[in-house]
Amino acid sequence: MQKTIRIVIIEDDQILQHAYKQLIEDECGFQVVSCYSSFDAAEKKLVTDDPGIILLDIELPGTNGVQAIPLIKKLVPKAMVIMLTVYEIEEQIFAALANGASGYLTKDVSSAKIIEAIYDARAGGGPMSKKIASIVIKSFQKNTDSPLSKRETEIIKMISEGKKRNEIADELFIELETVKTHIKNIYSKLNVNSRSDALKVVKKNRLI
């Protein structure tokens, strides 16, 4: 017999909260154990609720959804958190995923997609709406118009990992002076004068 999936909804829009609850409870094997309008209201009750899945909005009164994720993980480590939000901002998406969210859906997804996402997260997957998946994929795609050579790209990547010039020289089996020359050329091509500025440009333009 399939175990009932216990679900908590944290959403401050009462109409959406009710709609999610109705949608989920129409699905056999799902149980909405609690609904809250903020993480602050849910915090002291989550352990008792013992959810397997938490549907979490980002824009909440008090502690926002992204900030709430690590706090939720401490309270109920086994719970899978699915963000369900209007936000499609890259920084918000990656902050949520980095904080431990299992999935990220925009609120314009279909009812079927929400149900599918709950099953997917429960099975260890990482459900995302098409828009979010596209943003994530693009962010990992290296810029093919990079002004840096293959060796320069390799070196700036190692710098981004915190490696020192002598370590880079050792790993690449090249002279220290050669590394310094490459770094000088990298700064020139990126029009910067420091390591931190170079890394900012590299990150902004997805050069590694």
N, C-alpha and C positions, 0 to 999 in steps of 0.2 A: 504494500500500500504506500502511495506517494506521501511524503511528509508535507504538511501544510507550510507554505512559505509565509512567514510573518513579515508584515510590511508596515513601516512608519512613513507618514507623509509630513514633510515640514515645508509649508507653503503659506504665505501670508494672505494671498488672494482667496477669500472664502469660497467664491464661485468655482475657481479652479480646484481648490482643495476638495470640495464636494464632488466635482466631476471625476477627479482621479479616484476618489474613494469608491464611487459607484462603478466606474469602469473596472477597477481591480477586483472588487467583490463579486462581480458578475463572472469572473474567471474561476473555474473549479480548482481548488487547491491553494487559493490565495486568501489571506486574511489580513485586513487592515486593522492592526491592533490599536493604533493611536494616530491622531492628526494634531499637528501643532502649527501655530502661526509664527513661531520663531524658534531658533535653537535654544535661546535662553529659557523658554518655557519647557522645552523638551529635555534639557540637560539632566535634571534630577530624576527623570522617569525612564530614560532610555534603557538602563540596565534591567529594570523590571519588565519593560516592553520586550526585550530580547529579540529585536528584529533581525531577519536575515537580509532584508533589503531596506534601504532608506532612500526615498525620493526627496531630493533636497533642492530648493530654490537658492539662487545666489543673493538676490536683492531682498534681504530680510531685515526687519528692525533689530537693532542691537548688533549682535555678532553676525556678520554676513556668512553666506554659505561657504565660501572659500576658506575663511578663517575657522569655520566650524568643523571642517573635515578632520583635521588631526585630533581635535578634541573628541569627536565622535569615535575615531579609531581607538582612542585610549579607553573610552567607556565600553564600547562593544566592538572589539577587534575583528570579529568574524563577519560583521555586517558589511555588505557591499553597498557603497554609496553611488547612486546615479543622480547626476545633476540634471535638472529639468528646468531650463531657463530660456529667457529671450536673448541672452547675451551670446554674440558670436565673435567676441573680441579675442584675438590670439593670446594676449597676455592672461586673460581670465581663464581661457581654456587650459593653458599649460600650467597655470597656478593651481587650478583644481586637480588636474591629473597628477601634478607633482606632489600635492598634499595627500593624495591617496584615493581620489575618486576612481570608481571602477568603470564609469561610463559618463557620457555627456550628450544629452539630447536637447534640441531646441523645442520650444513649446508648440511649434507648428507641425510637429510630427503626428502621424496618424495614431489612433487608439491602438491599432494592431501592433504598431512599432513599439509602443510603450510596454505592452504585454510581452512582446518578443524580447525586449531589452531586459526585462526582469528575469526571464528564463535564461537569457544569455549570460547575464552577470552572475546568476546563481551557479551556472556551470563553469564559471571562471573566465568568461569572455570579457571583452571590453566594448560594450555597445556604444555606437555613436550614430547620430543622424548624418545624412549624406553631406550636409553643409559643413559640419564639424570635421568629419573625416577628410574632406577636401582641404580644409585649412591646415590640419595636422600634416597631411601628406606634403603639401606645398612648403610647409615650414622646414621639412627635412630634405627637400630637393635642393641640391647645391646649385648655385648660380653658374650657368654654363658660360656666362660672359665675363668671368673673373679675369682681372688684369694680371693675376699672379700665375707664375709658372707652376708646374707640378711640384718641383722641389720647394719653391717658396710656400706653396699651399701646405705642404708637408711640415715645413718648419713652423709656420704660424699656428698650425693645429697643435704642434707639440708645445709651443709657447702657451697656448690657451689651456693646456693641461698642467701648466705650472712648471714645466721643465726649464732648467737653466741652459745657457749657451754651451757650456762644456758637456752637459749631459746629451744635448742634441748632437753635438759633434761626435761623441762616442757612439751613440746609437746609429747614426747615419754613416759612420766610418769616414768622416771628412774632417778637415782641419778646422780649428776654432776660428781662425781668420776667415775661412770660407763661410762659416755660419754668420759671422759678423757682417760680411759683405752681402749675404742674402737678406739679412734683416734690414740693412741700410737700403737695399733695393725695394724691399717690401714697404718700408716707411715712405719711400719716394713715390711708389706707385699708388699708395693709398692716401698720399698727401697728408701725412701725420708725422708727429715728432716724438711719440712715446708709445710704449707697449700698450698702455691702457687705451689710448686713442685708437691704436691699430686694431685691438680686439673689439672695440665698439663698432668700428666700420665693418669688420669681418662679420660680426654677428648680425648687424643691421642688413647687410647685403647678402647674407647666407653664402659666404665664400668658402666655408669649410663645413 
